[in-house]
Amino acid sequence: MTVVMSTQPRTGDRMTLEEFAALPEDDDVRIELVEGVIVMPPAAPTEGHQTMVMELAFLLRQRCPATLKVLPGPLGVRVPTRNSALEPDVVVLPAANQQDANRLPLLVVEVALPSTRGRDRVDKRRIYAARGIPSYWLLDPLVPDLRVLELGDSGEYVEIAYVVGDETLDLLHPFAVRVCPGELS
């Protein structure tokens, strides 16, 4: 598939969030803006990836308090300070103000694909921290494993837990939930 851009950035080599938002929508093509650069995630996630996304969203939804909402991606998370618009695989948001596209997620989750693993662990980690999102989870269906990161006082994520396979983890943020990566795959 060839993607033709009809809109070129007017502010230099990098696109702004406003220019990105002005692009025509195409349901067949997912794109993200990563620090002013358009990135196309793989067109077809693996079955293992999609299974893990759905199982985690279901698990979180079962434990989620009424004041919060769990949504599987793609759902846009804008980070104006980093000129980025990302689409995490699972998001936990405040249920109130559902019309506010800029509401701060309490948790974003990325489920790795071979082609996105590095971007998830480096670029997205930095961008989500800049947005001030309190919790960031990284899941890998190939292992399977879960890394839990929380925003530290320095404004950067700190890994607070790591579990693999059939190990379980009891988490309190953004709400109490027990997660076992082996049960999600």
Buried (B, 14 or more C-beta within 10 A) or exposed (E): EEEEEEEEBEEEEEBBBEBBBEBEEEEEEBBBBBBBBBBEBEEEBBEBBBBBBBBBBEBBBEBBEEEBBBBBBBBBBBBEEBBBBBBBBBBBBBBEEEEEEEBEBBBBBBBBBEEBBEBBBEBBBBBBBBBEBBBBBBBBBEEBBBBBBBBEEEEEBEEBBBBEEEBEBEBEBBBEBEBBBBBBB
